[in-house]
Amino acid sequence: MKRNIYVLILVAILIAICFLEEYLLKITYDNMQDYSTQLTTLVSQHSEDLSSKEVVDKFDETKKYWNNQKKFITYFTNYDKIRSIDESFIKLDEALNNNDKSLALENLSIINASAESLHYFMGFNVNNLF
């Protein structure tokens, strides 16, 4: 009887961890999508001067948000799965500094797609329980 209670407690803990992971990934994905959409709009509006204060501030805000969320996501996955987002932020920073609109938009789409795939692959499913 005692053993069955321990098994139920363990399963409940695993289910709680899965729901926490799903919630964290959903919030991160939604916010990254909002940030990248806003940054894409700003890059399109300021195509002549991508190093303007407004674009740089939004980029810094987006990167700061990602760095804060990355700390929590790495508890659930290894760094190799989220490395492409970090690489895209580095390339995006260089594109903004060099005023390269096409490279900036490309890296913004990679950031958005990577966040979406992270949510898709790490989202809640029965395989995560075991």
Salt bridges, closest charged atoms under 4 A:
GLU22 OE2 - HIS119 NE2 3.28
ASP30 OD1 - LYS26 NZ 3.25
GLU54 OE1 - HIS46 NE2 3.24
ASP57 OD2 - LYS53 NZ 2.81
GLU61 OE1 - LYS58 NZ 3.54
ASP80 OD1 - ARG83 NH1 3.46
ASP86 OD2 - LYS70 NZ 3.04
GLU87 OE2 - ARG83 NE 3.76
